[in-house]
Amino acid sequence: MSGWRALPPLLLAVLALAGCEGVQSALEPQGPEAARIALLAEVLFVGAGAILLLVVVLTAIAVYAPEARRRWLARHRVVVIGGILFPGVTVSVLLVYGLLLMGAGEADPGRATGAGAEGGGSGEPIRIAVVGEQWWWRVVYQEADGYRFETANEIRIPVGRTVELELTTADVIHSFWVPKLAGKLDMIPGRTNRLRLAADRPGVSRGQCAEYCGGAHALMAFEVVALSETDFAEWLELTAGPAPEPEGEQERRGRKLFLAAGCGGCHTVRGTPAAGTIGPDLTHVGGRLSLAAAILPNSPEAFASWIVDNQHIKPDNRMPPYGIFGDAEVEAIAAYLASLR
């Protein structure tokens, strides 16, 4: 029977460990900032484990050892050293170590190192504006000539380059956190905060709003995609341009329905009359990894589900459900949106 009693804590421990891997794990860093955070965490975990073991041993001695062998624990010197000096010195050393570790590389805090890092890490960092909104992320790139373009819920960066994120919010407090690349930083109304990060290898890292911001807070995720310099340059050139022209009859019908239904009042599709700024820019939405702030796969079926049932998928979002369309019309609009790559 005692074995069964130990089962629930064991299962909880297994579930907790299962959260320590994957695209949103702080224990699998893929950038220099996250690597420093992971190292500091390891030092603290090991130190805390050693102190816990010491306390358990001393408690066992105090409870079970013969009186003659445990009498030394009550001495004034032991109490002062173990209860005052040891905690004070330990905490002070850890504080100084943490400050020095997290301040390392301050002159270029995002410079990536390692086998995945490529050339081009020197010079001015790449600057990207990220605006938190209920419940999605507006991402704005500005090119060297001043041209700006938007995307949403996905940030693409080159491997080995410092990226400076300009973090703001359009409504309430949000918090930007991508555990595999950097620590979290709050987004405060009326204030601009800046976060520098870098990726030292290609890959996808999942991020999340880490500050409760309303009912759909848990459904406000994003993805950071680290690309090689060449792939990033190609993506940047493609994404800065207008939407592709629809090739098939269904896609052309979908574009016509999209514009006729007034979707362009909230969304932008560059190269068309749609120029709304309330919702995400959809110019190249078909080329993103996911939809609806990283909670749906990118597919025509997901587009169709979102159009007619988005309030069920993400309650209280600002887009109304479009029940005015028949099944064939929804499929046409979904096909058009999926073709925007």
Secondary structure, DSSP 4 states (H G I P E B T S, - for coil): -HHHHTHHHHHHHHHHHHTTSSTT-TTS--SHHHHHHHHHHHHHHHHHHHHHHHHHHHHHHHHHS-HHHHGGGGSHHHHHIIIIIHHHHHHHHHHHHHHHHHTTTTTSTT---STT--S--SSSPEEEEEEEETTEEEEEEE-TTS-EEEEESEEEEETT--EEEEEEESSS-EEEE-TTT---EEE-TT--EEEEE--SSSEEEEEEE-S--STTGGG-EEEEEEE-HHHHHHHHHHHHSPPPPP-SHHHHHHHHHHHHTTGGGT-B-TTSS-B--SS---TTGGGSSEETTTTEESSHHHHHHHHHHHHHHSTT-SSPP-TTS-HHHHHHHHHHHHT--
